[in-house]
Amino acid sequence: MSGTKIIPIPVLGKHAVNAYLLLGRRPVLVDAGTPGSGQRIHERIAGHGVDPSDLALIVITHGHIDHFGSAAELHRLTGAPVAGHVADLEPFRTGQARMPHPGQPARHVRPEPHEAPRRPRRPARPRARPALGGA
């Protein structure tokens, strides 16, 4: 069994959006939460007895805003390098997330720093048409 301990760091709600602190030979942060959550994540890392400046790496799993939103802030606060997939470089550089995911047509959003990411709306249900009389 691995000697790595995985600690969830709630970012939004108790289970809605999390970052994860991996404690092994060197501490690693997986995902960086929503925009504006960097300081909170930084404090929670310290609350688990880890000096945030000891982070070896910040790993971003994919280019959704709730996963990379505070990556730049956490890089600035900790000095840890940020790693992610090359296909997600555009969202990391521009701060705009692809929605809902890479397999579907890109739609860029830039949420305000104080608002949570929006969920895509469900398509409207087709309404029943009234039967026309007589035939």
DSSP file with accessible surface (Angstrom, degrees, kcal/mol):
  #  RESIDUE AA STRUCTURE BP1 BP2  ACC     N-H-->O    O-->H-N    N-H-->O    O-->H-N    TCO  KAPPA ALPHA  PHI   PSI    X-CA   Y-CA   Z-CA
    1    1 A M              0   0  240      0, 0.0     2,-0.0     0, 0.0     0, 0.0   0.000 360.0 360.0 360.0 144.8    0.0    0.0    0.0
    2    2 A S        -     0   0   84      1,-0.1    22,-0.0     2,-0.1     0, 0.0  -0.285 360.0-139.3 -68.8 148.3    1.2    3.5   -0.8
    3    3 A G        +     0   0   78      2,-0.1     2,-0.5    -2,-0.0    -1,-0.1   0.260  69.3 113.6 -89.1  12.7    2.6    5.8    1.8
    4    4 A T        -     0   0   67     20,-0.1     2,-0.4    18,-0.0    20,-0.2  -0.738  54.3-154.0 -90.0 129.5    0.7    8.7    0.3
    5    5 A K  E     -A   23   0A 135     18,-2.8    18,-3.2    -2,-0.5     2,-0.6  -0.854   6.2-149.1-101.0 135.4   -2.1   10.3    2.4
    6    6 A I  E     -A   22   0A 112     -2,-0.4    16,-0.2    16,-0.2    14,-0.0  -0.929  13.2-173.1-109.3 121.2   -4.9   12.1    0.5
    7    7 A I  E     -A   21   0A  15     14,-2.8    14,-2.9    -2,-0.6     2,-0.2  -0.948  17.4-139.2-117.3 114.2   -6.6   15.0    2.3
    8    8 A P  E     -A   20   0A  70      0, 0.0    12,-0.2     0, 0.0    10,-0.0  -0.503  10.9-159.2 -69.3 139.3   -9.6   16.7    0.7
    9    9 A I  E     -A   19   0A   0     10,-3.3    10,-2.4    -2,-0.2     2,-0.1  -0.930  16.6-137.2-118.4 100.8   -9.7   20.5    1.0
   10   10 A P  E     +A   18   0A  44      0, 0.0     8,-0.2     0, 0.0     3,-0.1  -0.374  30.7 167.8 -61.5 133.5  -13.2   21.7    0.6
   11   11 A V  E    S+     0   0A   6      6,-3.0     2,-0.4     1,-0.3     7,-0.2   0.714  71.6  18.4-111.6 -43.8  -13.4   24.8   -1.7
   12   12 A L  E  >>S-A   17   0A  68      5,-1.7     5,-1.7     1,-0.2     4,-0.5  -0.961 126.6 -27.4-136.5 112.0  -17.1   25.2   -2.4
   13   13 A G  T  45S-     0   0   57     -2,-0.4    -1,-0.2     3,-0.2     4,-0.2  -0.115  93.6 -67.9  69.7-175.6  -19.6   23.5   -0.1
   14   14 A K  T  45S+     0   0  162     -4,-0.1    -1,-0.2     1,-0.1    -2,-0.0   0.831 126.3   0.1 -82.2 -31.3  -18.6   20.3    1.7
   15   15 A H  T  45S+     0   0  148     -3,-0.1     3,-0.2    -5,-0.1    -2,-0.1   0.430 107.4  90.8-134.7  -3.3  -18.3   18.1   -1.4
   16   16 A A  T  <5S+     0   0   76     -4,-0.5     2,-0.4     1,-0.3    -3,-0.2   0.944 102.0   8.4 -67.5 -50.5  -19.1   20.2   -4.5
   17   17 A V  E   <S+A   12   0A  13     -5,-1.7    -6,-3.0    -4,-0.2    -5,-1.7  -0.990  75.7 172.9-135.9 126.0  -15.6   21.5   -5.3
   18   18 A N  E     -A   10   0A  24     -2,-0.4     2,-0.3    -8,-0.2    15,-0.3  -0.950  23.2-154.5-129.9 152.1  -12.4   20.2   -3.6
   19   19 A A  E     -A    9   0A   0    -10,-2.4   -10,-3.3    -2,-0.3     2,-0.4  -0.749  26.1-137.3-106.8 164.2   -8.7   20.5   -3.9
   20   20 A Y  E     -AB   8  30A  84     10,-2.2    10,-3.2    -2,-0.3     2,-0.6  -0.992   6.3-151.8-131.5 130.2   -6.6   17.6   -2.6
   21   21 A L  E     -AB   7  29A   0    -14,-2.9   -14,-2.8    -2,-0.4     2,-0.6  -0.880  13.8-157.9 -97.8 119.8   -3.5   17.7   -0.6
   22   22 A L  E     -AB   6  28A  44      6,-3.4     6,-2.1    -2,-0.6     2,-0.7  -0.903   2.9-161.9-100.9 121.6   -1.3   14.6   -1.2
   23   23 A L  E     +A    5   0A  43    -18,-3.2   -18,-2.8    -2,-0.6     2,-0.2  -0.907  40.3 114.3-108.2 107.0    1.2   13.9    1.6
   24   24 A G  S    S-     0   0   39     -2,-0.7   -20,-0.1     2,-0.3   -22,-0.0  -0.321  89.7 -32.5-135.3-136.8    4.0   11.6    0.5
   25   25 A R  S    S+     0   0  254      1,-0.2    -2,-0.0    -2,-0.2   -21,-0.0   0.906 139.4  10.8 -58.0 -41.5    7.7   12.2    0.1
   26   26 A R  S    S-     0   0  164     -4,-0.0    -2,-0.3    31,-0.0    -1,-0.2  -0.996  93.7-104.4-134.8 143.3    6.8   15.8   -0.8
   27   27 A P        -     0   0   23      0, 0.0    29,-3.2     0, 0.0    30,-0.6  -0.419  37.4-173.5 -71.2 140.3    3.4   17.5   -0.6
   28   28 A V  E     -Bc  22  57A  30     -6,-2.1    -6,-3.4    27,-0.2     2,-0.5  -0.989  15.6-143.5-132.1 140.8    1.5   18.0   -3.8
   29   29 A L  E     -Bc  21  58A   0     28,-2.5    30,-3.2    -2,-0.4     2,-0.6  -0.912   9.6-155.1-105.5 130.1   -1.8   19.9   -4.4
   30   30 A V  E     -Bc  20  59A  28    -10,-3.2   -10,-2.2    -2,-0.5    30,-0.2  -0.942  65.0  -6.3-107.7 118.7   -4.2   18.5   -6.9
   31   31 A D        -     0   0    7     28,-3.7   -11,-0.3    -2,-0.6    37,-0.2   0.318  62.8-130.1  72.2 156.2   -6.5   21.1   -8.4
   32   32 A A        -     0   0    0     35,-3.4    38,-0.7     1,-0.3     5,-0.2   0.139  35.4-132.2-128.8  17.1   -6.7   24.7   -7.4
   33   33 A G        -     0   0    0     33,-0.3    36,-0.9    34,-0.3    37,-0.8  -0.007  46.8 -31.6  67.1-168.6  -10.4   25.5   -6.8
   34   34 A T  S >  S-     0   0   14     35,-0.2     3,-1.9     1,-0.2     4,-0.2  -0.378  80.7 -73.7 -83.2 162.7  -12.5   28.4   -8.1
   35   35 A P  T 3  S+     0   0   30      0, 0.0    35,-0.2     0, 0.0    -1,-0.2  -0.300 121.0  23.3 -56.2 136.6  -11.2   31.9   -8.7
   36   36 A G  T 3  S+     0   0   53     33,-0.3     4,-0.3    -3,-0.1     3,-0.2   0.452  95.5  98.3  87.3   1.6  -10.6   33.7   -5.4
   37   37 A S    <>  +     0   0    0     -3,-1.9     4,-2.3    -5,-0.2     5,-0.2   0.409  50.2  98.4-101.4   5.0  -10.2   30.6   -3.3
   38   38 A G  H  > S+     0   0    0      1,-0.2     4,-2.8     2,-0.2     5,-0.2   0.902  82.0  48.5 -60.3 -45.6   -6.4   30.5   -3.3
   39   39 A Q  H  > S+     0   0   80      2,-0.2     4,-2.6     1,-0.2    -1,-0.2   0.918 111.7  50.7 -63.3 -41.3   -5.9   32.1    0.1
   40   40 A R  H  > S+     0   0   94     -4,-0.3     4,-2.1     2,-0.2    -1,-0.2   0.924 112.6  45.9 -62.2 -45.0   -8.5   29.7    1.7
   41   41 A I  H  X S+     0   0    1     -4,-2.3     4,-2.4     2,-0.2    -2,-0.2   0.937 111.2  53.5 -63.6 -43.3   -6.7   26.7    0.2
   42   42 A H  H  X S+     0   0   41     -4,-2.8     4,-2.1     1,-0.2    -2,-0.2   0.927 110.3  47.0 -55.3 -47.6   -3.3   28.1    1.3
   43   43 A E  H  X S+     0   0  113     -4,-2.6     4,-2.2     1,-0.2    -1,-0.2   0.876 111.1  51.2 -65.1 -37.6   -4.7   28.4    4.9
   44   44 A R  H  X S+     0   0   96     -4,-2.1     4,-0.7     2,-0.2    -1,-0.2   0.845 106.8  53.7 -71.7 -32.8   -6.1   24.9    4.9
   45   45 A I  H ><>S+     0   0    0     -4,-2.4     5,-1.5     2,-0.2     3,-1.2   0.958 111.5  45.7 -61.1 -48.7   -2.8   23.5    3.7
   46   46 A A  H ><5S+     0   0   47     -4,-2.1     3,-2.1     1,-0.3    -2,-0.2   0.880 105.3  62.1 -61.5 -35.9   -1.1   25.2    6.6
   47   47 A G  H 3<5S+     0   0   68     -4,-2.2    -1,-0.3     1,-0.3    -2,-0.2   0.707  97.8  57.7 -64.1 -18.7   -3.9   23.9    8.9
   48   48 A H  T <<5S-     0   0   93     -3,-1.2    -1,-0.3    -4,-0.7    -2,-0.2   0.194 126.7-100.2 -95.7  15.6   -2.8   20.4    8.1
   49   49 A G  T < 5S+     0   0   73     -3,-2.1     2,-0.5     1,-0.2    -3,-0.2   0.655  84.1 126.8  79.9  15.4    0.7   21.1    9.4
   50   50 A V      < -     0   0   20     -5,-1.5    -1,-0.2   -27,-0.0    -2,-0.2  -0.919  61.7-130.0-109.0 129.1    2.3   21.6    5.9
   51   51 A D    >   -     0   0   87     -2,-0.5     3,-2.8     1,-0.2     4,-0.2  -0.673  19.1-141.6 -72.1 116.7    4.2   24.8    5.1
   52   52 A P  G >  S+     0   0   10      0, 0.0     3,-1.7     0, 0.0    -1,-0.2   0.816  99.7  63.9 -54.2 -28.0    2.6   25.9    1.8
   53   53 A S  G 3  S+     0   0   72      1,-0.3    25,-0.1    26,-0.1    -2,-0.1   0.631  92.6  65.6 -72.2  -8.7    6.0   27.0    0.5
   54   54 A D  G <  S+     0   0   91     -3,-2.8    -1,-0.3    26,-0.0     2,-0.1   0.484  70.6 124.8 -87.7  -4.8    7.0   23.3    0.7
   55   55 A L    <   -     0   0    8     -3,-1.7   -27,-0.2    -4,-0.2     3,-0.1  -0.362  46.7-162.1 -56.9 131.2    4.5   22.3   -2.0
   56   56 A A        -     0   0   19    -29,-3.2     2,-0.3     1,-0.3   -28,-0.2   0.798  66.1  -6.5 -83.5 -29.9    6.5   20.4   -4.7
   57   57 A L  E     -c   28   0A  55    -30,-0.6   -28,-2.5    23,-0.2     2,-0.5  -0.985  49.4-139.8-164.7 148.7    3.8   20.8   -7.4
   58   58 A I  E     -cd  29  82A   0     23,-2.5    25,-3.1    -2,-0.3     2,-0.5  -0.986  27.6-161.0-114.0 115.8    0.3   22.0   -8.1
   59   59 A V  E     -cd  30  83A  48    -30,-3.2   -28,-3.7    -2,-0.5     2,-0.6  -0.882   4.2-157.2-102.7 125.8   -1.4   19.5  -10.6
   60   60 A I        -     0   0    4     23,-3.3    25,-0.4    -2,-0.5     3,-0.1  -0.909   2.2-159.5-103.0 121.9   -4.4   20.6  -12.5
   61   61 A T        -     0   0   70     -2,-0.6     2,-0.3     1,-0.2    -1,-0.1   0.853  67.5 -19.7 -72.5 -36.0   -6.5   17.7  -13.7
   62   62 A H  S    S-     0   0   57      2,-0.2     2,-1.1    22,-0.1    -1,-0.2  -0.980  72.4 -87.6-166.9 169.2   -8.4   19.6  -16.5
   63   63 A G  S    S+     0   0    1     -2,-0.3    35,-1.1    -3,-0.1     2,-0.4  -0.159  72.7 124.3 -84.5  41.6   -9.3   23.0  -17.8
   64   64 A H    >>  -     0   0   40     -2,-1.1     3,-2.6    33,-0.2     4,-1.6  -0.830  68.1-122.4 -96.7 143.7  -12.5   23.7  -16.0
   65   65 A I  H 3> S+     0   0    8     -2,-0.4     4,-1.7     1,-0.3     5,-0.1   0.781 110.4  58.6 -57.9 -30.5  -12.7   26.9  -13.9
   66   66 A D  H 34 S+     0   0   40      1,-0.2   -33,-0.3     2,-0.2    -1,-0.3   0.548 111.8  42.6 -79.8  -1.4  -13.5   25.0  -10.7
   67   67 A H  H <4 S+     0   0   38     -3,-2.6   -35,-3.4   -35,-0.2   -34,-0.3   0.703 129.8  20.9-110.0 -29.9  -10.2   23.0  -11.1
   68   68 A F  H >< S+     0   0   12     -4,-1.6     3,-2.2   -37,-0.2     4,-0.4   0.419  86.1 112.1-118.7   3.2   -7.8   25.7  -12.2
   69   69 A G  T 3< S+     0   0   22     -4,-1.7   -33,-0.3   -36,-0.9   -35,-0.2   0.768  90.6  28.4 -53.7 -34.9   -9.4   29.0  -11.0
   70   70 A S  T 3> S+     0   0    2    -37,-0.8     4,-2.9   -38,-0.7    -1,-0.3   0.169  86.3 111.3-112.6  19.6   -6.9   29.8   -8.3
   71   71 A A  H <> S+     0   0   10     -3,-2.2     4,-2.6   -38,-0.2     5,-0.2   0.929  80.9  46.2 -60.2 -46.6   -3.8   28.1   -9.8
   72   72 A A  H  > S+     0   0   81     -4,-0.4     4,-2.4     2,-0.2    -1,-0.2   0.918 113.9  49.0 -64.4 -40.3   -2.0   31.4  -10.6
   73   73 A E  H  > S+     0   0   48      2,-0.2     4,-2.6     1,-0.2    -2,-0.2   0.926 112.7  47.4 -64.5 -43.9   -2.8   32.8   -7.1
   74   74 A L  H  X S+     0   0    0     -4,-2.9     4,-2.4     2,-0.2     6,-0.4   0.883 110.0  53.1 -67.2 -35.5   -1.6   29.5   -5.4
   75   75 A H  H  X S+     0   0   89     -4,-2.6     4,-2.8    -5,-0.2    -1,-0.2   0.937 111.7  46.4 -60.9 -44.8    1.6   29.6   -7.6
   76   76 A R  H  < S+     0   0  171     -4,-2.4    -2,-0.2     1,-0.2    -1,-0.2   0.913 116.2  44.8 -64.0 -40.7    2.2   33.1   -6.4
   77   77 A L  H  < S+     0   0   45     -4,-2.6    -1,-0.2    -5,-0.2    -2,-0.2   0.818 129.3  22.7 -73.9 -31.8    1.5   32.3   -2.7
   78   78 A T  H  < S-     0   0   11     -4,-2.4    -2,-0.2    -5,-0.2    -3,-0.2   0.670  88.2-131.6-110.1 -25.1    3.6   29.0   -2.6
   79   79 A G     <  +     0   0   53     -4,-2.8    -4,-0.1    -5,-0.4    -3,-0.1   0.410  57.9 143.9  81.8  -1.8    6.1   29.3   -5.4
   80   80 A A        -     0   0    2     -6,-0.4    -1,-0.3   -28,-0.2   -23,-0.2  -0.452  53.6-114.6 -72.3 140.0    5.1   25.7   -6.5
   81   81 A P        -     0   0   69      0, 0.0   -23,-2.5     0, 0.0     2,-0.5  -0.372  25.7-129.4 -69.2 154.9    5.1   25.1  -10.3
   82   82 A V  E     -d   58   0A  58    -25,-0.2     2,-0.4   -23,-0.1   -23,-0.2  -0.924  23.3-170.4-109.5 131.0    1.8   24.3  -11.9
   83   83 A A  E     +d   59   0A  39    -25,-3.1   -23,-3.3    -2,-0.5     2,-0.3  -0.956  17.5 142.4-123.5 140.3    1.4   21.2  -14.2
   84   84 A G        -     0   0   42     -2,-0.4     2,-0.2   -25,-0.2   -23,-0.1  -0.943  53.3 -63.8-158.9 178.1   -1.5   20.3  -16.4
   85   85 A H    >   -     0   0  115    -25,-0.4     3,-2.0    -2,-0.3     4,-0.2  -0.459  40.9-125.7 -74.2 142.5   -2.3   18.8  -19.8
   86   86 A V  G >  S+     0   0  107      1,-0.3     3,-1.6     2,-0.2     4,-0.3   0.825 108.7  64.5 -58.5 -30.5   -1.0   20.6  -22.9
   87   87 A A  G 3  S+     0   0   55      1,-0.3     3,-0.3     2,-0.1    -1,-0.3   0.713 100.8  52.8 -67.2 -17.6   -4.6   20.6  -24.3
   88   88 A D  G <> S+     0   0    8     -3,-2.0     4,-2.0     1,-0.2    -1,-0.3   0.308  75.6 103.0-100.8  10.9   -5.6   22.8  -21.4
   89   89 A L  H <> S+     0   0   56     -3,-1.6     4,-2.8     1,-0.2     5,-0.3   0.892  75.8  58.3 -61.3 -39.2   -2.9   25.5  -21.8
   90   90 A E  H  > S+     0   0  101     -4,-0.3     4,-2.8    -3,-0.3     6,-0.4   0.959 108.1  44.3 -59.1 -50.7   -5.4   27.9  -23.4
   91   91 A P  H  > S+     0   0    0      0, 0.0     4,-2.2     0, 0.0     5,-0.3   0.910 114.4  50.7 -60.8 -37.9   -7.7   28.0  -20.4
   92   92 A F  H  < S+     0   0   52     -4,-2.0    -2,-0.2     1,-0.2    -3,-0.2   0.917 116.5  40.8 -64.4 -41.0   -4.7   28.3  -18.0
   93   93 A R  H  < S+     0   0  193     -4,-2.8    -1,-0.2    -5,-0.2    -3,-0.2   0.864 124.8  34.6 -74.8 -38.6   -3.3   31.2  -20.0
   94   94 A T  H  < S-     0   0   50     -4,-2.8    -2,-0.2    -5,-0.3    -1,-0.2   0.666  96.4-128.4 -92.1 -19.4   -6.5   33.1  -20.7
   95   95 A G  S  < S+     0   0   26     -4,-2.2     2,-0.5    -5,-0.3    -3,-0.1   0.624  70.7 123.0  77.9  12.0   -8.4   32.3  -17.5
   96   96 A Q        -     0   0   54     -6,-0.4     2,-0.3    -5,-0.3    -1,-0.3  -0.929  53.0-143.1-111.2 131.8  -11.4   31.2  -19.7
   97   97 A A  E     -E  109   0B   0     12,-1.1    12,-0.9    -2,-0.5     2,-0.4  -0.653  12.0-124.3 -94.9 146.1  -12.7   27.7  -19.2
   98   98 A R  E     -E  108   0B  31    -35,-1.1    10,-0.2    -2,-0.3   -33,-0.1  -0.710  41.2-118.7 -80.7 138.2  -14.0   25.4  -21.9
   99   99 A M  S    S-     0   0   23      8,-0.9     8,-0.3    -2,-0.4     2,-0.1  -0.986  75.3  -9.8-131.5 142.3  -17.6   24.3  -21.1
  100  100 A P  S    S-     0   0   44      0, 0.0    -2,-0.1     0, 0.0     6,-0.1  -0.933 119.8 -52.4 -83.4 -26.5  -18.8   21.7  -20.6
  101  101 A H    >   -     0   0   85      4,-0.2     3,-2.1    -2,-0.1    -2,-0.1  -0.985  52.9 -88.2-163.7 169.4  -15.7   19.6  -21.6
  102  102 A P  T 3  S+     0   0   83      0, 0.0     4,-0.1     0, 0.0    -3,-0.1   0.736 115.9  65.0 -58.4 -24.2  -13.2   19.2  -24.5
  103  103 A G  T 3  S+     0   0   69      2,-0.1     3,-0.1    -3,-0.0     0, 0.0   0.614 100.2  58.6 -75.2 -10.7  -15.4   16.6  -26.3
  104  104 A Q  S <  S-     0   0   97     -3,-2.1     3,-0.1     1,-0.1    -5,-0.0  -0.762 107.5 -70.4-114.9 164.3  -18.1   19.2  -27.0
  105  105 A P        -     0   0  116      0, 0.0    -4,-0.2     0, 0.0     2,-0.2  -0.208  60.2-105.8 -55.2 139.4  -18.0   22.5  -28.8
  106  106 A A        +     0   0   64     -4,-0.1     2,-0.4    -8,-0.1    -8,-0.1  -0.438  37.9 178.5 -70.7 137.2  -16.1   25.1  -26.8
  107  107 A R        -     0   0  129     -8,-0.3    -8,-0.9    -2,-0.2     2,-0.4  -0.966  18.9-146.2-136.1 118.1  -18.0   27.9  -25.1
  108  108 A H  E     +E   98   0B  77     -2,-0.4     2,-0.3   -10,-0.2   -10,-0.1  -0.714  18.7 177.9 -93.5 138.9  -15.9   30.3  -23.1
  109  109 A V  E     -E   97   0B  41    -12,-0.9   -12,-1.1    -2,-0.4   -44,-0.1  -0.973  17.2-162.6-132.0 149.6  -17.0   31.9  -19.9
  110  110 A R        -     0   0  153     -2,-0.3   -14,-0.1   -14,-0.2    -2,-0.0  -0.823  19.3-156.6-130.6  93.2  -15.2   34.3  -17.6
  111  111 A P        -     0   0   21      0, 0.0    -2,-0.0     0, 0.0     5,-0.0  -0.335  28.2-101.1 -68.2 151.9  -17.0   34.3  -14.3
  112  112 A E    >   -     0   0  106      4,-0.1     3,-1.6     1,-0.1     0, 0.0  -0.423  36.7-111.5 -64.6 148.6  -16.6   37.3  -12.0
  113  113 A P  T 3  S+     0   0   89      0, 0.0    -1,-0.1     0, 0.0   -79,-0.0   0.804 115.8  47.9 -57.4 -26.4  -14.1   36.6   -9.3
  114  114 A H  T 3  S+     0   0  157      2,-0.1     2,-0.3   -78,-0.0    -2,-0.0   0.535  98.9  80.0 -93.6  -6.9  -16.8   36.6   -6.6
  115  115 A E  S <  S-     0   0   54     -3,-1.6     3,-0.1     1,-0.0     0, 0.0  -0.780  78.5-118.3-106.9 148.0  -19.3   34.4   -8.3
  116  116 A A        -     0   0   53     -2,-0.3    -4,-0.1     1,-0.1    -2,-0.1  -0.404  45.9 -85.1 -73.0 155.8  -19.4   30.6   -8.5
  117  117 A P        -     0   0   37      0, 0.0     2,-0.3     0, 0.0    -1,-0.1  -0.322  48.3-120.6 -60.7 145.4  -19.2   28.9  -11.9
  118  118 A R        -     0   0  176     -3,-0.1     3,-0.0     1,-0.0    -3,-0.0  -0.671  16.7-125.4 -89.8 145.5  -22.5   28.6  -13.6
  119  119 A R        -     0   0  227     -2,-0.3     3,-0.1     1,-0.1    -1,-0.0  -0.638  34.7-101.8 -83.6 144.7  -24.0   25.3  -14.6
  120  120 A P        -     0   0   65      0, 0.0     2,-0.1     0, 0.0    -1,-0.1  -0.374  43.2-110.7 -63.6 142.2  -25.0   24.9  -18.2
  121  121 A R        -     0   0  234      1,-0.1     3,-0.1    -3,-0.0    -3,-0.0  -0.474  27.7-114.4 -73.0 148.1  -28.8   25.2  -18.6
  122  122 A R        -     0   0  222     -2,-0.1    -1,-0.1     1,-0.1     3,-0.1  -0.552  38.4-100.6 -76.2 146.3  -30.8   22.2  -19.5
  123  123 A P        -     0   0  122      0, 0.0    -1,-0.1     0, 0.0     2,-0.1  -0.374  44.4-101.9 -65.8 146.0  -32.5   22.4  -22.9
  124  124 A A        -     0   0   96      1,-0.1     3,-0.0    -3,-0.1    -3,-0.0  -0.384  36.2-112.4 -66.9 144.9  -36.2   23.3  -22.8
  125  125 A R        -     0   0  216      1,-0.1     2,-0.1    -3,-0.1    -1,-0.1  -0.571  35.2-106.1 -76.1 141.2  -38.6   20.5  -23.2
  126  126 A P        -     0   0  126      0, 0.0     2,-0.3     0, 0.0    -1,-0.1  -0.432  35.7-127.1 -67.3 139.3  -40.7   20.5  -26.3
  127  127 A R        -     0   0  229     -2,-0.1     2,-0.2     1,-0.1    -3,-0.0  -0.649  23.1-107.1 -86.7 145.5  -44.3   21.6  -25.7
  128  128 A A        -     0   0  100     -2,-0.3    -1,-0.1     1,-0.1     3,-0.0  -0.481  33.9-130.6 -68.8 137.2  -47.2   19.5  -26.9
  129  129 A R        -     0   0  230     -2,-0.2     3,-0.1     1,-0.1    -1,-0.1  -0.758  23.2-111.3 -90.3 138.9  -48.9   21.1  -29.8
  130  130 A P        -     0   0  114      0, 0.0     2,-0.2     0, 0.0    -1,-0.1  -0.379  37.1-107.3 -67.6 141.8  -52.7   21.4  -29.6
  131  131 A A        -     0   0  101      1,-0.1     2,-0.4    -2,-0.0    -3,-0.0  -0.492  29.7-128.2 -69.6 136.6  -54.5   19.1  -32.1
  132  132 A L        -     0   0  162     -2,-0.2     3,-0.2     1,-0.1    -1,-0.1  -0.742  31.7-111.6 -87.0 138.6  -56.0   21.0  -35.0
  133  133 A G  S    S+     0   0   79     -2,-0.4     2,-0.6     1,-0.1    -1,-0.1  -0.015  73.4  21.7 -69.2 163.8  -59.7   20.2  -35.5
  134  134 A G              0   0   75      1,-0.2    -1,-0.1     0, 0.0    -2,-0.0  -0.022 360.0 360.0  79.1 -19.5  -61.4   18.4  -38.3
  135  135 A A              0   0  153     -2,-0.6    -1,-0.2    -3,-0.2    -2,-0.0   0.724 360.0 360.0 -70.6 360.0  -59.5   16.0  -40.5
